[in-house]
Amino acid sequence: MNAKLLLGLLIVAASASAQSTTVVGSGSTFSNAGVVSTVDPACAASVNTWCARNVRNNGSVGITTTYARSGNGSLEFSGPNGSSYKSDFEYYLDPTKQFTLNSLQSLGYDWFRSSSSGALSRFAPALRIILSDNSYLVYEPTLNGAPKNTVFDQPTDSWQTVSFGNDGFVWWTKEQTQLAYSIADWKVGRATANNFFLDGTATVVGFSTGIGSGWTPGSFNGAVDNVSYKTSQMDVAKSFNFEVARSTVPEPSTYALMAAGLAGVGLATRRRRRV
């Protein structure tokens, strides 16, 4: 097969597997020293936009170059030792884009835990499904080993890629015991110890990733990238790649062209003077 044709087929195959959106940040983080959770006011009312939310006790989150993943950046999270820190990054769907839990086919993300973290070794950034009643279905890597619901230590200083569908174990924030069940189980329907009931007709309004809330004692440093989801109404998954805005400093080749242009201007000026 012709090499160019093969390359073209590979590019088409890659583009068909996911629709990637680049989320551009400034390279800085949003933090809040207060004990009451807050949201970044720059994006508080936005939909279809990633925004720092539920940030407290010196937790911080932002798109930086500290733990670059698929490009020059990723979503960096940190929390200091000795405080009940928390920080989330959340994406709320436009009402016309919301869907039922039954429609959800897959979720995924890349996460990173730095060895500089002092929090218990089982902790890693979580991925959450936001429901219309403001509750969450929470995926935690530590509960998704074998056997399920068994706490496992998490690797450090290396990126981990997670992808799951109905087999992913998630716990509901309205479940008193915080026991995780498969997404398939939740779709069928489950009652909680608090007498709440959830099934596949629940409306999904967004997605969240974050750290903290009970991760004391101990600090945390890490990151998330390439958050993705797919529903039965979508041909391909939608993926979010977090990147830092590129510098506007000219490339070396641009400097060379500028120098050549200035030299030409100088030469023309000298010729006019001689004339």
N, C-alpha and C positions, 0 to 999 in steps of 0.2 A: 504494500500500500504506500502511496506517495506520502512522504514525511509531513508536508504541509497539510495534506488532507487529514492525516491522523491527528495532528495538532489541533486542527479545527474541530474535529469530532470530540476531542478531549475537552476543549473549551466549552463546547455546547453542552456536553454531559455535566460539567462542573456547574454551569450556570443554571441547568435544569434542576439541580438538587436542592438549591436554596436561593432565595432572593435576599441578597445581603444589603443592608443599609448601614452606612457609616455615620456614627454619632460622634460629632466633633466637640471636644472640650478645650479649655484654655490651658490646661497643664497644672491647674491649682485645685485644691480641695475645699469643700464646704464643711464647716465645723460649728458646733454649738456647745458652749461650756455649761449651759443651764441644765437643770434636771428635768425640765419639761421638754418633750420632743417638739421639734420645729421642722419647717420645710423651707427650702431655698425660695425666697420671695420672687426670684427672677422667673420661676417657672411654676409657681404654686397652683395657678388656675389652668395650666396647659393640659391638653389631651394629645395623644399621639406624640408625646415628648417625654424623654427620660428626665427625671428630676430627683434631687436629693430630698428625702423625706425621713421622718421619724429619727432625727439626729439629736442626740443628747449626751450629756456627761463627757464632753470632749471626744466623742466619736467623730470621725471624719470620712468623707467619701468624695471622690472626684476623678475625672479622667486625666491621667498623668502618664509620664514616660517611665515611671519607677520600675514597673514590671511589664515591659512591652511584650505583647503577644503576637497578634496578626497584623503587624505594622509597627508603628512607633509608640503605641500606647495601650492602655487597658484601664479598667475601672478599679482604682485603688481604694482599699478600705483600711482603716486603722482605729485602734482604741487603746487607751493607756491602762497601765496596771492600777488596780485599786479602785476602779469606778465601774458602775453598772452602765457602761457605754452601750450605745446602739447607733447604727447608721444603715440606712437603706437607700437604694436607688430604684425608683419605681416608674412604671410605664402604664398610664391609663388610656384605654381605648376610647375612641370616639363612640358615642352610643350606637351609631349605625354599624360599627365594627364588632360590637360585643356578640358573644355566642354562648351556647349552653355547654356545660361540662361534658355532656355526651358527645359534642362535636370535636372535642380536643383529642388529637391523635398522637402528638408527640411534643416533648419539651427537651431542651438541652442547654448546656453552658460549659465553659471552661473555667476552672477555678485554680487558685494558687494560694498556698499557705507558706509564709516565710518561716524559716527556722528561728528567726529572731522573736517569734511569738511566744508569749509565756502562758497563754490560756491552755486549758486542758487539751491534750493531743487529739481528742476526738472532734474538736471544733473546726469547721471549715465554712466558707460562705454558703448560705442557703439559697435555694431558688423557690419562689412562692407563686401560687396562683391566687389572684385577688378576686373574691366573690362580691356580689352586689350588696351583701349585708355588711361589708367591710371586714369580714373574716378572711382567713387565709388557709389554703392547703399548702403545707410546708414540706419541701423535699430537703432532707439533710443527708449528705453522703454517708455519715457514720451509721445511719439506720438502714442502709441499702447494700450491706454486704451479705454474706451467707453464714448462718441463717439470718433472715430479716429480723429487724427490731433488736438486734444485738449491737452493742456499742463497739465500734472499731476505731483504733488509732488511724490518723490520716497522714499521708506522706507530706513531706516538706520540700521546698525549693525545687519543685517540678510542677509543671502544668498538668492538670488532670482534666480529661474530656468526659463529660457525662451526657448520655442521650437515653431517654426512656419514654415509654408510652403507658399503656394500661398496667404494665408490670411494675412501674415505679411506686415505691411506698412513700406515702405522705401522711402527715398528721394534721388534723383540723384544729384550729385555735379555739374552737368551742368544745373540744374534747377534753374533759377534765384530766384524764390520765395521760394525754399526749401520746397515746399508742398509735403507731402508724399502720395504715391499711393500704392495699394496692388501690390505684386510681380506679381500676375495674370494680373493686368492692364498693367504693364510694359512689360510682355511677349507678350500681344496682340499688343502693340506698342503705344507710346505716343510721341508727339512733345512738346518741352519745349518753354518757353518764349524767349529763346536765339536761337530758330530755330534749335535746335539739335533734333535728333530723336533716340529713343531707342526701340528695340523690342527683342523678345526671341532669335533671331539669334546672339545676342551679345556674345562674348567669355568671359567666366569667367577664370581669370588667377590666382586667389588666394583669400585669406581672411585676414581680418584685425580687430583688436579690439584696442580701445584706448580712450583717454580722451583729453579734452582741445580744443583749437582753438575757442576763443570767450567766454571762461568760466570765465571772469573777471567781477567784482572783486571776490575774494574768492579762497581759496585753495581747493584742493581735495586730499582725501586719500581713496583708495579702491582697488578692485581686480577683477580678472576674472579667471575662470577655466572651464574645460570640454567643450571647443569649439568643435562643431560637424557639419558635413554636410553630405548630402546624395544626390546622383544623380540617374537617371534612369538606369545608367550603373552599379550601385553598388547593391550587394545583401543586405548589411547592411550599416548603417551609420559609418563614420569614426570619432572618437572622440579623442581629445588631452587633456591629464591630465598633468598639470604642477606640477613638484615635484623638491625638492632640493636634491642634491646628498647626499646619506647616509654617515655618518661618518665611517671612517675605524678603529675607536677605538674598540678593541676586546670586545665582550660580557662578562659578569661576568662568564659564564660557561667556556669561553675560558681561562680566567685568572685562574680558578680552575684547568683546565687541565695542564696549563703551570706550576702552582705551584707543582702539583703532579709529573710532569716530572722532575722538578728541584730537588725535594726531592729524587726521584729515582736515579738521577745522583749522588747526595751527598752520598746516602747510598752505592752505588756501589764503590765510591771512597774510603770511609772509609774501606770497606771490603778489597780492594786491599792493602791498607796500612797495615792492620793487617797481611795479608798474607806475 
